[in-house]
Each structure stands twice: as C-alpha cells, then as structure tokens.
Amino acid sequence: MASYSVGQLANLAKVAVRTLRHYDEVGLLSPSSRTPSGRHQYSDDDLDRLREILFYRERGFPLEEIAAILDHRSVSPSAHLRRQRDLVSERIRRLQRLSAAVERTLEARRTGVQLTPEEKFEVFGSEYQESWETEAEEQWGDTDAWKQFRGRSTAYSKTDWQCIQAEGAGLNSRLVEALTAGVQADSSEAMDLAEEHRRYMAEHFYDCSYTVHRGLAAMYLADARFTVFYENLTPGLAQWLHDAITANADRAET
C-alpha cells in the first residue's frame, strides 16, 4: 500500500499543508501511520477520505457536518458515491437554470433592460432589501466612491452581477479557509488575501485606496449587518478580515 507525506498529499490534492494539519487537529483526517523517525504518513485510504472531504467542502458543507457524514457507520462507500452523484446532478440542474437565465439576460442587455427588483432579489439573495440602496445613497451620496459605484453598477447586467457575486463568494471561501486553517491575520498569506479583497472592490465598485480600505475594515466591525454577514461565514471572520486589511495597509504604506 502506498504512503504519502503531508507534503506529497498536499501536492496530490492541490491543497495547502496548513489545511491538512488543520483537518488533523479537528479530527477530520488524521495520518494512518508514522515513519520510524516519527513523521506522519497518509495511506491510500486517507487519500480517498480526503477526496470525499474536498468534494463535500466544495459543495459548501461545514467541516463538522462532513465529519458526521463520513463517520456515520451505517453509510457505505457506495452510499457516499450515490449521494455525491445526486449532489452533482443537482448542481448540473442549477447550472442549466443559470445558463438559461444568462441567455435571457444577454437578450435583455441587448435591448437595454436594467435589473428589476425581482432580478436583484435573485442575484443578491433572499436578504436583499431595496431600502439598502436608499440608505446607502443618503449616507454616502455626496462621496466620489458612491458616484463611482452608481456609475459602474447601473451599467452592470444581471450576468455581470452574477459573475461579480461568484468571484466574491470564491474570495470569501478563501478567507474562511485561511482563518479556519489558523492563518494569522498579520501574516503574508492573510495580507495577500486582503490585497485581493481591495483589488476586487476597486475593479468592480470604486477606487479603493488603502485609506478607503481601512474605512471598510472599520465598518465591518462598526455596522452590525456587515459583522453578521462575515460571522455567518465563520465565527471570528469579521475581526480577522479587519485585522488583515489593516496589516496589509500598514505593509503598503511603509
């Protein structure tokens, strides 16, 4: 039976060594054996379990639920495969629905149709409220950032917004992964993610200088709605992102 070091397994699975160590710490995936010198070694069975973990992780399952699924003694490997097949099939159906929506949006864009309230609800989720736009304009309407945001956002189609949302969701997933893996907010890895966050804002919404980015970071803690958004992704993320943004700004300004 083959065996793999933590580095070899990380390379095979395209994950960070830090992620594997975190999985070991929380009891989700522990090495099956050790070498005579005491180094951890993973087996083919461990590799199979990691594939299942990453499959469920990509579907958005929290680590605690993944552990419960994989460790349920009454569930056979074949049952896991059938469940994964069903999840993939459902994702295909969602992508087909999204493809149809994109086609409708392309047609709407050609005719100059703007997003309706119903489309905004569909793109931004069930928590979206039209009143947020009014409130934001009342608070920041005289700022250059708001004018840039309104100028760019009104030109975006539903497809554009869906792409922006997908990009943001991917970034948020990496932020969650870094925090849960124990990455320190003032580390190079965390600051690089904060810089990616700043560039995301600058590319899609408004010029986001390091000073503006610091202001955003402060708002993530001062405004309960922003705090709740990040805390719902994973506990502690609002503070961690604030600290990473601040550290990145300090790095850039020194």
C-alpha positions as CSV (number, residue, x, y, z in Angstrom):
1,M,0.0,0.0,0.0
2,A,1.3,3.4,-0.9
3,S,2.1,6.0,1.7
4,Y,2.4,9.8,1.4
5,S,4.0,12.5,3.5
6,V,1.9,15.6,4.3
7,G,3.7,17.5,1.5
8,Q,3.1,14.7,-1.0
9,L,-0.6,14.5,-0.1
10,A,-1.0,18.3,-0.3
11,N,0.5,18.3,-3.8
12,L,-1.7,15.4,-5.0
13,A,-4.9,17.0,-3.7
14,K,-3.9,20.6,-4.6
15,V,-4.4,21.9,-1.0
16,A,-2.2,23.7,1.5
17,V,-0.2,21.7,4.0
18,R,-1.7,24.0,6.6
19,T,-5.2,22.8,5.6
20,L,-4.2,19.1,6.1
21,R,-2.8,20.0,9.5
22,H,-6.0,21.7,10.4
23,Y,-8.0,18.7,9.3
24,D,-5.8,16.6,11.6
25,E,-6.2,19.0,14.5
26,V,-10.0,18.8,14.3
27,G,-10.1,15.1,13.8
28,L,-11.4,15.1,10.3
29,L,-8.4,13.5,8.6
30,S,-5.5,12.1,10.6
31,P,-2.5,10.3,9.2
32,S,-2.8,6.5,9.5
33,S,0.9,5.9,10.5
34,R,4.3,7.3,11.2
35,T,7.7,6.6,9.8
36,P,10.5,5.2,12.1
37,S,11.6,8.8,12.5
38,G,8.1,9.9,13.7
39,R,6.9,11.7,10.6
40,H,3.2,11.4,9.7
41,Q,2.3,9.2,6.8
42,Y,-1.0,9.1,4.9
43,S,-2.4,5.9,3.2
44,D,-4.4,5.3,0.1
45,D,-7.5,5.1,2.4
46,D,-6.6,8.6,3.8
47,L,-6.3,9.9,0.2
48,D,-9.8,8.5,-0.6
49,R,-11.2,10.2,2.5
50,L,-9.5,13.5,1.6
51,R,-11.2,13.3,-1.9
52,E,-14.6,12.9,-0.1
53,I,-13.8,15.8,2.3
54,L,-12.9,18.1,-0.6
55,F,-16.0,17.1,-2.6
56,Y,-18.3,18.0,0.3
57,R,-16.2,21.1,1.1
58,E,-16.7,22.3,-2.5
59,R,-20.4,21.8,-2.1
60,G,-20.3,24.2,0.9
61,F,-20.7,21.7,3.8
62,P,-19.1,22.8,7.1
63,L,-16.3,20.6,8.4
64,E,-18.4,19.4,11.4
65,E,-21.1,18.1,9.0
66,I,-18.6,16.5,6.7
67,A,-17.2,14.6,9.7
68,A,-20.6,13.4,10.7
69,I,-21.4,12.3,7.1
70,L,-18.1,10.4,6.6
71,D,-18.0,8.8,10.1
72,H,-21.6,7.5,10.1
73,R,-21.1,3.8,10.4
74,S,-24.3,2.8,8.6
75,V,-23.3,4.6,5.4
76,S,-21.3,2.5,3.0
77,P,-18.8,3.8,0.4
78,S,-21.4,3.1,-2.3
79,A,-23.9,5.2,-0.5
80,H,-21.4,8.1,-0.3
81,L,-20.9,7.8,-4.1
82,R,-24.6,7.8,-4.7
83,R,-25.0,10.9,-2.6
84,Q,-22.2,12.6,-4.4
85,R,-23.8,11.7,-7.7
86,D,-27.1,13.2,-6.6
87,L,-25.3,16.4,-5.5
88,V,-23.5,16.7,-8.8
89,S,-26.8,16.1,-10.7
90,E,-28.5,18.9,-8.7
91,R,-25.6,21.2,-9.4
92,I,-25.9,20.4,-13.1
93,R,-29.6,21.3,-12.9
94,R,-28.8,24.6,-11.2
95,L,-26.1,25.4,-13.8
96,Q,-28.6,24.7,-16.5
97,R,-31.1,27.1,-14.9
98,L,-28.3,29.7,-14.6
99,S,-27.4,29.2,-18.2
100,A,-31.0,29.8,-19.3
101,A,-31.0,32.9,-17.1
102,V,-27.8,34.2,-18.7
103,E,-29.3,33.8,-22.1
104,R,-32.3,35.8,-21.1
105,T,-30.1,38.4,-19.5
106,L,-28.0,38.7,-22.7
107,E,-31.1,39.4,-24.6
108,A,-32.2,42.0,-22.1
109,R,-28.8,43.6,-22.2
110,R,-29.0,43.9,-26.0
111,T,-32.3,45.8,-25.5
112,G,-31.0,48.0,-22.7
113,V,-33.2,46.5,-19.9
114,Q,-32.0,47.2,-16.4
115,L,-32.3,44.8,-13.4
116,T,-35.8,44.6,-12.0
117,P,-36.4,44.3,-8.2
118,E,-37.1,40.6,-8.7
119,E,-33.8,40.1,-10.5
120,K,-31.9,41.9,-7.8
121,F,-33.5,39.6,-5.3
122,E,-32.5,36.6,-7.4
123,V,-28.9,37.8,-7.8
124,F,-28.2,39.1,-4.3
125,G,-30.1,36.6,-2.3
126,S,-33.2,36.5,-0.1
127,E,-31.7,39.0,2.4
128,Y,-31.6,41.8,-0.2
129,Q,-33.7,44.9,0.5
130,E,-34.3,47.8,-1.8
131,S,-34.1,50.1,1.2
132,W,-30.4,49.4,1.5
133,E,-29.8,51.4,-1.7
134,T,-31.7,54.4,-0.4
135,E,-29.9,54.2,2.9
136,A,-26.5,54.0,1.2
137,E,-27.3,57.0,-1.0
138,E,-28.4,59.1,1.9
139,Q,-25.2,58.2,3.8
140,W,-22.6,58.4,1.0
141,G,-24.4,60.1,-1.9
142,D,-22.0,63.1,-1.9
143,T,-18.8,61.0,-2.0
144,D,-16.8,60.2,-5.1
145,A,-16.9,56.5,-4.1
146,W,-20.7,56.5,-4.2
147,K,-20.7,58.3,-7.6
148,Q,-18.3,55.7,-9.0
149,F,-20.3,52.9,-7.6
150,R,-23.6,54.2,-9.1
151,G,-21.9,54.8,-12.4
152,R,-20.5,51.3,-12.6
153,S,-23.3,49.4,-11.0
154,T,-26.0,50.8,-13.3
155,A,-24.1,49.6,-16.3
156,Y,-23.9,46.0,-15.0
157,S,-26.3,43.4,-16.4
158,K,-27.7,40.5,-14.4
159,T,-24.9,38.3,-15.9
160,D,-22.3,40.8,-14.7
161,W,-23.7,40.8,-11.2
162,Q,-23.7,37.0,-11.2
163,C,-20.1,36.9,-12.2
164,I,-19.2,39.5,-9.6
165,Q,-21.1,37.6,-6.9
166,A,-19.4,34.3,-7.9
167,E,-16.0,36.0,-7.7
168,G,-16.8,37.5,-4.3
169,A,-18.0,34.1,-3.0
170,G,-14.8,32.5,-4.1
171,L,-12.8,35.1,-2.3
172,N,-14.9,34.7,0.9
173,S,-14.3,31.0,0.7
174,R,-10.6,31.5,0.7
175,L,-10.8,33.9,3.6
176,V,-12.8,31.3,5.6
177,E,-10.3,28.6,4.7
178,A,-7.4,30.7,5.8
179,L,-9.0,31.6,9.2
180,T,-10.1,28.0,9.9
181,A,-6.6,26.8,9.0
182,G,-5.1,29.1,11.6
183,V,-3.5,31.7,9.3
184,Q,-2.6,34.7,11.4
185,A,-4.2,38.0,10.3
186,D,-0.8,39.8,10.1
187,S,0.8,37.0,8.0
188,S,1.8,37.5,4.4
189,E,-0.8,35.0,3.3
190,A,-3.6,36.9,5.1
191,M,-2.3,40.3,3.8
192,D,-2.3,38.9,0.3
193,L,-5.9,37.9,0.6
194,A,-6.7,41.4,2.0
195,E,-5.0,42.9,-1.0
196,E,-7.1,40.7,-3.3
197,H,-10.2,42.0,-1.4
198,R,-9.1,45.6,-2.0
199,R,-8.5,45.0,-5.7
200,Y,-11.9,43.2,-6.0
201,M,-13.6,46.3,-4.6
202,A,-11.5,48.6,-6.9
203,E,-12.2,46.6,-10.0
204,H,-15.9,46.3,-9.6
205,F,-17.2,49.2,-7.5
206,Y,-15.0,52.2,-6.8
207,D,-11.4,53.4,-6.4
208,C,-10.3,51.6,-3.2
209,S,-7.2,53.2,-1.8
210,Y,-5.6,51.8,1.3
211,T,-7.2,54.6,3.3
212,V,-10.6,53.7,1.9
213,H,-10.0,50.1,2.6
214,R,-9.2,50.8,6.2
215,G,-12.5,52.6,6.4
216,L,-14.3,49.5,5.0
217,A,-12.5,47.3,7.6
218,A,-13.7,49.6,10.4
219,M,-17.3,49.4,9.1
220,Y,-17.1,45.6,9.1
221,L,-16.9,45.8,12.9
222,A,-19.0,49.0,13.5
223,D,-22.0,48.1,11.4
224,A,-23.8,45.0,12.8
225,R,-25.1,44.0,9.3
226,F,-21.6,43.7,7.9
227,T,-20.4,41.9,11.1
228,V,-23.2,39.4,10.9
229,F,-22.5,38.7,7.2
230,Y,-18.9,37.7,7.9
231,E,-19.7,36.0,11.2
232,N,-22.2,33.8,9.4
233,L,-19.5,32.7,7.0
234,T,-17.4,31.6,10.0
235,P,-17.1,32.9,13.6
236,G,-14.3,35.5,14.0
237,L,-14.0,36.4,10.3
238,A,-15.1,40.0,10.7
239,Q,-12.4,40.8,13.2
240,W,-9.8,38.7,11.2
241,L,-10.6,40.4,7.9
242,H,-10.4,43.8,9.7
243,D,-7.0,43.0,11.1
244,A,-5.7,41.5,7.8
245,I,-6.9,44.7,5.9
246,T,-5.2,46.9,8.5
247,A,-2.0,44.9,8.3
248,N,-2.0,45.0,4.5
249,A,-2.5,48.8,4.5
250,D,0.4,49.1,7.0
251,R,2.6,47.0,4.8
252,A,1.8,49.0,1.7
253,E,2.3,52.4,3.4
254,T,5.6,51.7,5.0
